[in-house]
């Protein structure tokens, strides 16, 4: 009987100790966030669809691609293809994990940056690119400088090591969106021409 009571007390003490440890860990994490020792990047909630053409100048060579970009918050659904639909490639996923489907190649899923480098030959921050295509700064990257026109529309900005230029704004669903975007950085230049379809992801 004495052993049974001792074992019960040990089990109860173990549960209390575990709960205390979890509480301390939670409190420490909350204090860290408040004091700035833990950085949690803000999530950019954009939902829209665009299509167009992009000329890519990269160390691996120049290429011109058509694209269809659909975004719902942090999820991306992107099609890329060359002339006459050749090499149609499908990218789906988030900034962290991407699935790439390409003709006559196995479907692969993995870290977004690594897959883009292996399959496309260049890497772009998908969450930032989604914001730039919408004509907005990316919340995930620091802003070094920005320039606006007399009308208050964003014309140029520098985020991290990327320079983004916006032009040919058009009003879409009550908001001004650029139809020409040039993105430069890390030895890559993207010259993007955009068409704004009416269908937008909800």
N, C-alpha and C positions, 0 to 999 in steps of 0.2 A: 504493500500500500504506500509505504514511504517513497519507494522508487517511482511509482506512478505519479505521485504528487510532484516529485522533483522534475520528472520528464515534462509534466504539464506546465510547470512554472518555466522551464527552459524554453518550451515552445512558445509560451505567451511572451516571454522576454525577447525571443528572437523576432517575433512579429512586431513588437513595439520598437525594437532597435532598427528593423528594416524600414518601418514607417518613418521613424525619426530621420534616418539617413536620406530617404526619398524627399522628406520635407526640407531638410537642409540643402540638398542638391537643387531642389526647385527654387528655394529662396535665394541661393547663391546665383543661379542662372538669371533670376529676375533682377537682382541687384547688379549683375554684370551688364545686362541690357541697359538698365537705367544709367549706369556710370559710363557706358560706352566701351567696355572691354569685349563685348560681343557685338559684331556687326551683322545686322540682318537686312540685306538689300530689299528695298521696296518692290512690290510686284506691280507691274504696269498692266492695267486691264484694258486692252484694246481689242475691239472686235470689228473686223472689216474685211473686205476683199478687194484686191486690185489685180490687174494684169498689165502686161506690157513687154518691153524689150530691154535687155541689158547688154552692154558691151563691156567685157571684162578684160582688163589688161593686167596680166599676172606674170610672174617669173616663168610659169609653165607655158606661156604663150597667150595670144589674144584669141578671144572667141566671142561670138554674138549669139545670145540665147533669147528665146521667148520664155515667158514665165507666167504662172498664175499663182498668186499668193493669197491664201485664205488663213485668217487668224482669228481665234476665239480665246481671248485672254492670253494665257501663256502657252496655248497649243497651236502648232503650226502645221499647215497642210500645203505643201509647195510642189508645183510641177515645173520642170525645166525641160526644154527641148530645142533642138537646132532647126535648121531649114527643113521644110517639108515634114516636120515632126520627128526627125531622126534623133536617136539617142534619148528618147523621152525618159526622164528620171523623176521619181516621186520621192519626196522627203516628207516624213511625218514625225511629229514628236514635240519635244520641248527643248529648251536651251541645254538641258543636261543629257537627255537620251534621245537619240534619233534613229529612225528606221529608214533605210534607203533601198528603193526598188528600182532596178535598172534593167534594160533589155539584155537577155542572155547572160545574166549574172545572178548569183544567189541573193536572196533578200538578207540584209544584214541589219542588226540592231546593236547599238553601243554608244559610247560617249560621243556627243555631237561633234566636238572639235576634232577628235581623232578621225572620225568617219569622213568628215568634210575634207580633211587634209588628204586622206588616203584615196577617196573616190573623185573629188573635185579638184584637188591640187591647191586649194586655198581654204582659209578659215575666216569666218565672220561671226561676230556675236549675234546669234539669232534674235535674242530679245531686243537688242539695240537696233538691229536692222528692221525689225517689225515696227518700232517706233519711228525710225527715220523714214520709212516708206509712207508713213502717215503724216509726215511733216512735223514730227514732234521730237523733242530731246528724249534720250533714253534715261530713265530713272536709275538704271543699273550702272551708269558710267558718270564720272565727274565731268562737270562742264568747265572748260578752261576759258572760253570766250564765245560771244555770240554777237551777231549783227542783225538788226531789223531794218526794214525799209520804212519810208515815210508813212506807209499804210499800216505799220505795226506788225507786218508779217515777217516771220523768221526767214532770213536770207542765207545766213552762213553761221556755222558753229563748229567748235572744236571740242570733242569729247574723248578723253584719254588720248590715244595716239591716232585718232581718226578726225579728218576734216570733212564736213558735210555741207554741201551748197544746195540751196533750194531755189527753183525758178518756175515761171509759168504757172502760177497758182490759179486754181479754179474752185468755185464754190460747189461743194458736194454735201448734200444733206445738211445744209446750213453751216458748214464749216469750210474754211479755205484750205485746200490740199494742193501740194505741188505736183506738177506733171513732169518735172525734170529734176532729177536728183543726181548729184555727183558725189561719190564717196571715195575718199582717198586715205590710205594708211597701210603700213606694214608691207610696202612694195606692191600694193594692189590698188587699182582704180576701177570703180564701177560707174559707168555712165548709164543712168536708168531713165527710160521714158515710160510714163505710166498712163494707162487708161483706167478710168474709174467706172467699173460696172455698177449698175443699180443694185444688184443682189449683194447684200452684206450679211455676213454670218451673225446670228443673234446669240 
